[in-house]
Amino acid sequence: MTTMRAFVLTGPREYSVQHVPRPVPNTGEVVVDVERVGVCGTDVEFFTGEMAYLHDGHSKYPMRIGHEWTGTVVSAGEAVDRDWVGRRVTGDTMLGCGTCRRCRRGHQHVCEQRTEVGIRGGRPGALAEQLAVPVSSLHVIPKEVDVVLGALVEPGGNSYRAAVAAAAGADDRVLISGPGTIGLLVAMFLRARGAEVHLLGRSSRSRDFARSLGFENTWIEAELPDLPFDAIVEASNAVHLPALALDLVEPSGRVVYIGLAGSPSLIDTRTVALKDVTTVGILSASPALGSTIEAFANRVIDPRPLVAATVGLDQVGPVLAGNRPAGAGPGPKIHVDPRLPEGV
């Protein structure tokens, strides 16, 4: 077959599952049979039309989204070792130019000219039966990591970096605002490091689910106890919580910003200085993909309960619109298996 099925966004809240040409690997690329894809908040922003990249020219419709993926290499282009064929892999979302100062320093995830799989620069995403990506972006998935975990590596890498940036362990108390997929992954990594973890959420469903994972210290803002927090990880999309994090953190503590609001969040840098606080921003999973795969393989954490359901490509649109699949569990993450037939 020369075509494949792919989910295509054609405009804000406009989409279809289309038959598109199957990818052919360019020099240095491979083609992957996609086996599982995670749907995330960035995908929702492209669906609604709110994503900033749509307004600054980095992205445009029509586009094929999906950047949390895993699959098996089925073909390789020129200058690619044929041993890659048959390997289970995932890949870096951020694809730098490779020649600029940032790329040469190993910071391709902030390259000004980067493309991003399913996000930026017209690079097709993984919500399709197949995906073409540079071999240089690949990470091998070991047998200990199943397809569910494989598609959680990308959000896991962001969360791993946030947990490391919090620099918290035994005898430290950490507050995480936003108990969604990222917030809960951060919580799992910090709990594994021995920290006392607290979660700040809004909906009773998300807080109940967090408690089901063993996080008993789960609060709404009005009931947050007056406790010293050595680190705070802000993983929500609430405009006011970045400033609240700075107010709540202990002097000489750390605040990690990984959540993004739809409008600017303001903080008072005088507070940063006068409290001697370290603030860290996290953009990408790129520097931590290998460490995350290792953590999953060694069962440092097991985030599979976060996945509530797995659906086919024709259910992606309703999921992006906020509809939970029939029979979905309580977790925040929905996965897509592009191999499933229509109606599943």
N, C-alpha and C positions, 0 to 999 in steps of 0.2 A: 504494500500500500504506500502511496506517495503522500497521503494526507493523514492527519491525526485530529483528535478532538482537543479543543483548548477553550478555556473560559476567557472571554474578551470583554473588557469594559469599553463601551463606545461613547459614554458621557456620564454625567452625574446621575446615578441610579438607573443607568441604562446598560444593559449587558445581554450577552447571548453566548451559548456554547456553539462554537463554529468549527468547521473542518478547515484546517489550515495546513500548509505544506509542512511535512516533517523536516526537522532541522538537519542540515548537513554540516559536519564539523569543519571549521576552518583550520588553518595551520595552528597547531598548539591547542586545539580544542578537542573535547570529547562530547559524545551524545549519551545522555543518561535516560534510561527508562525510569520515569518517576513513579515511586511507590507510595509515597505519603507526603502531604503538604499541610503545614499549619496555617490557619487563618488568624491574622493578628490585627491590632488596632490601626496599623499603617494601611493595611488593605481596606479597612472600613473607611478611612479618610479619603482614599482614592475613590471609593464607591460613592461617597457623599459629595465629593468635589471640594472638600475642605483642605486637602493636603497642600502644604505650602509649595511643594515642587510644581504643582499644576499652575501656580500663579507667578512663579519666578522663571518659568521656561525650562526647567530641568526635566519635566515630564509633560506628556500630552496624550489625549485620547486619539485613536483607540490604543489601548495598552493591555498587556497580559501581565497580571500580577502574580504574586506568590514567591516568597523568598525563604521560607522555613521548610526545607525539603530533604528527602533522602531517596536514593534509588540505586540502580546498578548500571555501570558503564556498558554500553552495547557496541559502540564504535569509536574510533579514534582518527583524528586528522593527521596530516603530515607533522613530523617532528614530535610525535607523541609515542612513548614506549607502549607497544602493544600489550604489555603485561597489565595495563590498566583495564583492558576489556574483561568484564566479568567481576570486577571488584565492586563491593558495596561502598557507597560514598555519600558524603554530603559536601557542601561547598560554601565558600565565603561569599556573602552577598556583595561586598565592596570590592570592586575591580579597579584598581588604580592604573594610571598611565604607565607606571613602571620606570619612568625616567626623571620625574621631577624630584626636587629636594626631599619632599615628604615621603615619596615612595622609596627613595634610596635610603632613607632613615628607618624604613620599616613601618611607616605610618600611611600605608596606601588607603586605609579606611577614611582618611581625611584629605585625600588628593583632590585638588580643585577640579581636575578633569575626569574624575572617576565616573564610571557607570555603576549602577546597582541593579542586581538581578531582580526583575519584576518591579522596580521602583523608579530608577533614574536613567536618563540617557537612551531610552528606547530599547534597553536590553530585555528581551522577553523573559517572563517569569515562569514559575514551575507549575502553575495550575493548568497543566497540559499533560498529554501522555508521554511526551519527551521534552528534554531540555538540553540545549547546547551551552557549555561553559568552558572557560580556559582550564586546562589541566593543572595549571599553577594554583588554581583556587581550591582544588580538591583536598579533602581529608578522608582517609580510609576509615570505614566503620567496622570495628571488629565484631566477631560472632556474638560476643556478650551483649551487644547493643542491638535491640530489635528495631523494627521500623518505627514504632511509636517513639522510642527514645531517639532514634536517628533524626526524626523531624522536630524534636525538641532541642537539638543541639544549638541551633541559632539563638532562640530566646534564652537557652541555658547559658550561652556564652556571654550575653549581655549581663545576665544575672550573676554569673560567676565573677565578672569584673566588678560589679557593684559590691558584692560581698567582700572581695579583696580590698576594694577601696575604702570600705567601712573600717577596716583594720580592727575588727572586734573578735574577741575570743572568750575564753573562760573569764569570769568575773566582770564581763562587760554586758551592759544592757542596751539593746538596739530597738528603735521604733521604725517600722516600715509602714509608710502610708500608701495605701492602694493595694489591697489583697487580690489583684488579678493574677494572670499567669506570671508576669515578671516579678511582682511583689512576693508571690508565694515561692517562686524559685529562689529568690534572694533569701527568703526566710529559711528555706531548707538548707541552703549552703551555710548560712550563719549558724543555724542550730547544729549542723555537723561540726562546726568550729568551736562549739561549746558556749556560744553566746546565749544570753537570755533574750528571747525574741518576743516583741510585742507588735501587734498589727492594728492599724487604724483604717477602718472602712466605713462605708455608708450603708450598703444594702445588708439586710439581715441574711439574705441567701449567701452572699460572699463570706460574711463573718461566720455563719454556721458551717460552711464548707471548710474554712480555715480551722475551725475547732475540730472538725472530723479528721483533720490531718495531724492533730495533736497540739495545735497552737491555741492554748487556753487563754492566753493574754491578748484578747481581741476586743477592740473598743470602737465606739463611735466617738466623734470629737467632743461632744458634750460630757461624756463620761470618762475621758482620758485621765488616768490617775496622775497625781502630782509626784512624779518620780524623776530621778536624774537619768537622762539618756546619754550614754557615751557616744553614740552614733545614731544618725537618722538617715534612712534611705527613702527619698521621695520618689515614689513610683506611680503616682496618680496622674490624672489629667485635670486636677482642680487648680484654678488660678491662684488661690490664696495659700495653698499648703507649702509651697517653697519658702515663703516668709515665715510661716508658723514653724517649720522645721528649724530654721535659724534661731527662732526665739526659744524653742524647747531644748535644743542640744546643750549639753554641758560645756562650760568654758574649756577650751583646749580639745573639744570634741571634733567630730567629723560629720559633714553633711554630704551625702551623695545624691546628685540629681540625675535621675534616669527617666522620669516621667516628663511628658510634654503636654502643656495645656494648649487650647485652641487660640488663646490670646496671650500677650506678654505677662509673665509673672515677675513681680518686682521684689527685690530684696534690698535691705539697707546695708551697704558695705561697711558702714560705721560699726554695725553690730558684729560683722565678720572680724573686723580688726580688734575691737574692744574685748571681744570674747576669745580672741586668738583661735578662731575656728578654721579648720581646713575644709574647703569645699572642693568637690570633684564632680565633673560632668562625664557621663558615659554615653557615647553615641552608638557604638558598634560592638558586635561580638567578636570581630576579627582577631584581636590579639589573644583570645581565650578559647578558640574552638577546639584546639588540641587538648587543652586541660579539661574542658568540659566533657569531651568524649572519654577521656581517661576516668574522670569522676563517675560518669554513668556506667562504664564498664566495670569499675570496682565497687559499684553500688554505694558510693559515698552518699548519694541521695537517689531516690527513685521517684521521679515526677510523673510517672504514668497515670496516677489517679487524677491528674489535672485535665486529662483528655476526656471530654464528656461524650463524644460521639465521633464516628467517621462516616462521611457521606461521599457521594459521587459529585462529578462536576456540575450536574444540573441542579444541585442543591446549594451551590455556592452563593448565588444571588440572594435567596431568602436568608441565608446565614448572615451575609453582609448587611442585610436590612434589619437584622436584630431578631430574627425568628429562630428559636431553638428547635433542632430536629426532634421529631417524635421519638420518645424513649431515651432522650439524652440524659446522661447522668448530671450530677451537680457541679462538675468541674467547669472552669472558665474557657477551656480551649476546645475548638472544633478542628478536627483533621479531615482532610480530603484524600481519597484514593482515586486518582484519575482513571484507574483500570476498571472501576465499578461500572456496570451497565446503567443505562438511563433509567431513572425512576428509583435509584437506590441512594 
